[in-house]
Amino acid sequence: MRGGGGMGGFKVVLTSDRATMTDYGGFEGLGFILCLPSRLLPRFFAYRVLAPPIETDADGRALVAPLPLRKLEASLLEYGFSKDEVAITTPEKLAKTVSGETKVVGIHVLDPMGLAPVSHSLSAFTGGGETYTKTMFLEFAHRLLNLKRRYGFRVVAGGPGTWQLKGVFRSLGIDHLFHGEGEAVFPQVCQALMKGESLPSEIEGKAVPEGEIPLIRGPTRCGVVQITRGCPRRCRFCNPTMFKFRSIPLDDILREVEINVRGGESWISLATEDGFLYGARGIEINRKAVRKLISEVSRRVARVGFCHVSISSIVQAPDLVQYFSETLGYNPGSPYLPQIGLETGSPRLIERYMSGKPRPWKPSDWPNLAVEASQIMNEWGWYPCYTLIVGLPGENDNDILQTLELVDRLKHVRCWLFPLLMVPMGGSLMENENFYQLESFNEARWELVYRCLRHSLSFSKHVYRGLVKSIRSVLARYLVQKFFEYGMKVIEDFLEASKRNPVESLTTVSAVNFQRNPISQLAYLGKAVEIFTRRAA
């Protein structure tokens, strides 16, 4: 048995903060609630209901882990490290797995400073404050720093959130930021650090050919299996487009599906920027490859879904939407809920920032494509979660009006519409732009937010009970359902009450803090809603 406390320990330990090192009780969508300011959620609800800890074995190894950590674990083992030298652990068991023998702790960061689009937007729209994603990371970083001072290991942070740590990582005890793909370079970094060699504070990974990406050795959190890397559409605001587009060999995918099934997973989430581009060259859909992928995976597991698909791919291949639903059993009673970037209704902004999104059509076709894709999806039991971007550089009122027109055309579509503020994502072609802030909002932008949220609330009332069915704990399922019911009521009342003066409403909401006394805060919030409702009337 390996252990910490100075009596053993692993040479290389891989881990992450609680917001990432959890399986969300079986419903991955709960992770988005952690993007809310921490003052709006009681601590026990966040840590025990939304993000319960992952189970570990007697040595402190996580029984399931985020896919990026599983890939790094596999790369280290293939490089020559032994299983006794490498462990993936949880933040709660970190002290058990490190010791004086530990040389490197690698941490996966997703949204460490709460600056990702969902976090930045939810914080702004609810009166500001530190998100739970940031709170959980900083608590983890403090724990890690204390252990580092005791044992002297080196800390390497990698993942899509490293851009948020530039300028602050050293103060958090992080020695190196690792940007990009890690499988080819990270083992070499670990070897160099174990030898005491000096390395730059920021390290760049390199693209790994699709046939050389190592296979995971254990099950992943929420059954995530990667089927593509990168994206050929080259949207300027997005960082996955900066990676070379590759499709993972089907045999490798199926082996990782089987590893997850043996680990107890009954749901497989196929990680991709666009599932219908699997096996494609550029943006030309390879129907044969997609059909075979769906067919083969469905033989091994009951439920399967793509993390993302795109509007233009759906319009290109409505037959694949039908095949997907018929093969996997999706229908209005058991819908599929893909995440899709709608972004804007303005062809001008599409052409300027994401001209590849409508291909093989033109930017001017985008609004019609969005409507057609929505109709196709709804017909076959797909209810998309659409995200829009507010505040792209150069956006004007006409762009917003065109987006409002598109939203109006979607008013009968079963979908969510979530407006997100523009975020200059690190590693994207727009990383040097500014964060968009609510101070720049005008009446047209507030109207867009209002209409989107009204649509999403109306749709949520019809589907929220089905969403929580996958939560394993009966108590957690009940609490989340009540949270949704209360939250929808509060949001609905505030939307109506604050339409005349949204800034005043946000000031009121900014005073709510459930970290103090949840009962008194509920009373305060209810009274505030009542006052605003009377004013609006």
N, C-alpha and C positions, 0 to 999 in steps of 0.2 A: 504494500500500500504506500502511495505517495502522500505527502502532507506538508502543510506549512508549519508556521510556528518555530522555524529553525531546525526542524527534524527531518527535512527532506525537501519537498517542493519540486516543481517542474522548472526546467530551464527556460522554456518559453510559455507564457500564459496569454491567452487571447480572451478578451471580454468586452463588455460594453455597459452603458448605463441602463437603469431600470426601464426607461421609456422604450428602449430597443430590445433589451434582454428580457422579453416577456412574450407570451403567445396570446395575450389579451383575452384569456379565458376561453379561447376558441372562436372569437369573432374579431378578425383583424381590423374591422372598421372602428373599433373602440380606440385605436391608436390616434385617430384624428381628434378625439375629444381631449387628448393630452396636449393639443396645440392651443387650448384655451389658457388664459391667465390662471395661475395656480390659486389666486385668491377666490376664484369662482367655484372651486371644487374642494370639498372637505378632503383632508389628507387621506383618511382611511378609504374613501371612495376611489381616489386615484390609485393608491398603492395596493389595495386588496381586491377591488372590483374591476377597474379598467386595466390595470397592469399587474396582475398577480405574479409572484416570482416563479421562475422556471425551476422545475425539480432538478436535483443533482444526485449523483451516486455517492458512495461512501468516501470517495477521494475528492469530491467537490466538482467533478466534471458535469457540465450541463447535459441533460438527457436530450434536449433539442437545442438548436442554436440558429441565429440568423445565417442565411445563406453565405454572405461574404466571409464570415468567420469559418464556416465549414470549408470554403474554398481555400482559405489560407492554411487551415489545419492540413488539408490534403496536400497542398504544395510543399509544406514543411516535411511531411512524411515521405513524399516522393523524392525530395531533395536529399534525404538521408538521415533526418532526425528520427529517433525512435519514438514509439507511442508513449514510453515512460518519460520522455523529455518534453512533451507538448500536451497542453490541456486547454480546453475551452471551459470557462467557468462563468458564474454569475457574479454580479457585484456583491451580493450577500455572502458568497463563499470565497471571495478574493483572498481574504486573509488566510484561509485554509490552504490555498494552492501556491502561495508565494513564500519564499524563504531566502536565506542567504545564498542558496543555489540558483535562484532565479536571476537570469541575465537580461531578459527582454519581456516587457508586457506590451502587447499590441492591442490597441483599443479601436473599435469600430465606432465612428461618429456619423450620425445622420442629421440631427438638428440641434447641435450642442448649445447654441446661443439663441435658439428660438427665432431664427431669421429666415427660415424656409417660407415659401409663399403662403401656405396654410396658416402657419404660426403667426407670421407678420400680419396677415389679414385679420385673423380671429382676434388677436390682441387689439388691433386698431378698432375693429367694429364693436368691441365690448368694453371700451374705456381704458385700454392699456394695461400694462403689467407684465411681469415675467411669466412666460408660459411654463407649463409643467415639463415640457421637453428640456427647457433650460434648467429648471430647478433640479430635476433628476440628474442631469449631467453634472451640474456643479457640486451636488452632494457626493456623487460618485468620484469626481475629480479630487475632492477634499480627502476622501477616504484613501484614494490611490496615492496621493501626495504623501500622506503620513506613512504608508507602507514603503514608499520609495525612499524616504528619509531613513527608515529603519534598515532597509536591505540594500539600497544602492543600485537597483536595476535601472535599465533605460526604458523609457516609454516612447512608443511610436504610435501615432494616431493616423488612421487612414479611413477612407470612406467618402461618400458624397458631401459630407458636412465639413470637410477640412478647411474650406475657404472661410468659414465663419470664425475660425480660430487664429487666423493670421493677425499678428500684433498682440495676441494675448496668450498664446499657447505656453510660452516659457513660464509665465506667472502661475500657470495651472500645473506645473510639474511635467509638462510634455517636452521631450527632447527633440523629437523629429516629427514633422508632418509628411505624410506619404500621400502623394496625389496620383490618381489614376489606378490602372489595373495592377494588382499586387502579386499574382501567382508566380511570375517569372523573376521578380526582383526581391520581394520580401524575404524569402529564405536566405538570399545572399546578404541582405541587410542584417538579419539575425546573426548569421555566421560572423560577419565583420564586427558587430557589437560584442559578441561573446569573446572575440580575440582582443577587445579593447581598442579597436581601430576608431579613428575619428571620421565622422560622416557629416555631410552638410545638414543644416537644420531642416531643409526642405528637400525631399527626395521625389523624383519622378519615376513612376512605373512605366511599363511599356506593354503594348498590345500583345496578347497571347493568341496564336493561331487557334482557330476553333477546334481542331483535332488534338490540341495539346493542353487544353484546360483540364486540370486534374479533376477526377470524380470525387464527390463528397464521400466521407467515410461514415457518417452518421446522419440521422434525420434532421431536417431543417425546421425552424419555427414556421408554423402554419403551412407546412408541406410545400414550400416554395422550391421550384425547379426552374432553372434558367433555360430558355430555348433560343434566345437571340441576345446579342450584345450590340450596343450602338443603335443608330437610327440614320437612314439615308435621306431623311427629309430636310435636315439642316436648318431647323428653326433657330433664329439667332438668340433667343432668350433661354434656350434649353441646353444643359450640359451633356446629356447622353448623345447628342448629335456630334459631339467632338470626338467620339470613339468610332473606330472603324466598324462598319456593320458586318456582323457575322451570324450565321445560323449554326447552332450546336448540332453535331451529328445525332441522328435519331437514336442510335444504339446507346449513346451516352445519356441521353434524356431518359430513356426507358430504364436504364440501370439506376439512375438517381430516383426515379419514381418508385421503383421496387424497394430501394433502401428506405424511403419514407413510409411506404406501406408496411414493411416489416417493423418499422418503428412505431406503428400504431396510427398513422395518418389515414384518414378516410377522404380527405379533400386535398387535391393538388392544385396549387396556384402556379401557373406557367408564367414566369417572369419574362417580360418582353415590353418593348415600346409599341409594338403593333403585332399582335398574334397572327394576323393574316399575311404578314410579310415573311413568315417562316419559310425558309428555302428559296426566297426571292432573290433575283438579281436586280438591284435598285428597287424600284417601286412596282415592278411587274409581278403580280401575284402568281405564285406557283400552286395552283389548286391541288395538284396531285400530292405535293409535299404536305400541305395543310390538312388535307383529308386523311392522309396516312397517319400524321401526327395525332389527330383527334381520335382516329379509330384505335390506334395502338395503345394510347394512354388510357382510353375509356375501358379497355379490356382488363386493366390492372387496378382501377380504382373507381369508386362509385361517382364521385363528383370532381369536375375539372373546370377551371376557368382561366382565361387570359387576364393578366394584370391590366393590360391596356390594348385597345384597338384604335383605329383611326377612322374618321368619317369617310375619307375618300376610298379607303380599302373596302369598307362596307358597301358603298355604292358600286364599286367595281365588281364585287362578288356577293350579291344577295343570296346566291345558291349556297355559299359557305355558311352564312348565317342560319339558313334553314337546316343544313346538314349538322351544324354544331348543336342546335337546339333539339333536333330529332334524335341525334345520337346520345346526347347527354341528359335528355329529359327536362330541358328548360321549357317553361310555358308560363302564362300569366299567373297560375297558381304557385309556381315555383320558379320565379324569374332569375335571370342572370343580370348582374349589376356591374358592367364594365366602367372603368374610369376613362374618360375621353376629353381631350382638349378641344373645346369649342372656340375659345379664345376671344373672338370678336365677330361682329357682323359686318365689319368694314372691309371691303375688298382692297382699299388703299393700304390699310395696315397689314393685311394678309400679304400683299405684294412686297411691302417694305421689310417685314420682319420674318415672314414664314411662307415664302413663295412656294416651297416644296410641299406644304401641307395639302393643297388641293390636287396635286399632280395625280393622274395625267390630265386633269382639267386645269383651267386658268383661275387666278385669284378672283376674277369677276364672278365665277360660278359658285363661290364658297357658300353664300347664304342658301342657295337652292340645294346644294349638296347636303348641307346640314339638315334641312327639312326632309329631304328624301331619305337620308340615312336614318333619321329618327323614326320615320314611318316604317322602314324595313325592320328596324330593331324591335319596335313595339309589336309588330305583327307576329314576331317569333319569340316573344317573351323576354326581350332584352330591355331593361330599364336603365339607361345610362346615367352616370354621374358626370355631368358636364361642368367643366371649369372655364371661367372667362377671365381675361386679364384687363384690369382697369389701370390706366396710367402709363401705357407705352409711350416712350418719348415721341413728341410731336402729335399725340392724340388730340383731336379737336372735338367740338360739339357735334359736328356732322358725323364723325365716326361713332360717337355715343348714340346718336339718333338712329343710325343704321343698325347698331347692336340692339337697341330697343325694338326696332321693327322686326328683327329676327326673333327676339324673345317673344314678341307678340304672336309671330307665326308658329311658335312652339307651345302656345298656351294649352293646347289639348293633348300634348305629348306627355306620356308617363316618364318623367325624368326628374333629376335634380339639376338646378342651375346655381352654381356657386361662383360669385364674383371674387376674384383674388387681386390684391394690389400687386403692381409690378415690382418684382424683386430682381436685382442684378446678380443672378446666380454665378457663383464662382466657377470658372472653367468654361463659361458660355461666351459667345461673341459679344455679349452686352454686360460683361462683368464690371466695366468701368462706369456704367450709368448709375443713376441715383435711385434709392428706394422711393417709391411713390407713397406720399403721405396724405392723410385725410384733410390736412389743411388746404390741399389743392382742389378739393371737391367743390363742384358747383351743383346747381339744382338738377341738371341733367344726369350727373353721375349718381347723385342720391336716388333719383328716380329709377335708374338702372338697378341699383342695389335693392331697392324696395321691391321692384317687380320680380327680381330673381328669387329673393327670399320668400315672397308671398307664394310664388309658384312651388318652391321647394317645400314649404310648410304644408301646403295643400296636398302635395303628393306624399309627403312623409306620413301623414295621418292614415293613409291607406296601406302602408307597407311596413311600418315600424315593428309591429308585432312579429312579422315573419323574419325580420332582420335579427332579432335577438334569440331566435330558436337555437342557433349554433353555440350559444354560451353554455358551457358545461354545468356550472354551478346553478342550482335552482334559485338560491338566494341572490346570487349575482344577476341572474336573468331578471328576477323580479325587480331588483333595485335599478337596473339599467332601464327597464321598461317604464318604471315610475319617473326616472330622471328624464327620459324622452318626453313623457306626457307633460310633466311640469314645465320642462324647458320649452316645448312647443307653445304652451299656453302663454308663458312669459314673453317669448319672442313675438308671438302674434299680437299681444296687447301692446308691446312697446313699438312694434312697427306702425300700428294704427296711431298710437298716441304721439309718437315722435316725428311723424311725417312733416309737421309744420316746422319743427325745430330739432333736427337730429343732433346738433352739437350739444344742446342743453341736456338731451336724453343721455348722451354718452358721458357727460359730466356726472350725472346722477348714478349711472351704472358703475362708474369708476370708483365710487365710494363703497361698493359692495365687497365684503371680504369674509368668505365662509371659513377662513382659517381662524377667525376670532370665535364668534358664537353663531353656529349655523341657524339656530332657532330665531335669534334676534335679527339676523340678516334676512331670513325669509320674510319676517314681518316688515322690515324696512323696504325690501324689494316690492312686496305686495302693496304697501302704502304708496310707493313711488309710482307704480303702474296706475293705481287708482287716481292719483293727482294728475298724471299726464293724460289719462283717458278723459277726465273732466275738462281739462284745458282744450284737448282736441275737439271735443264736442261743442 
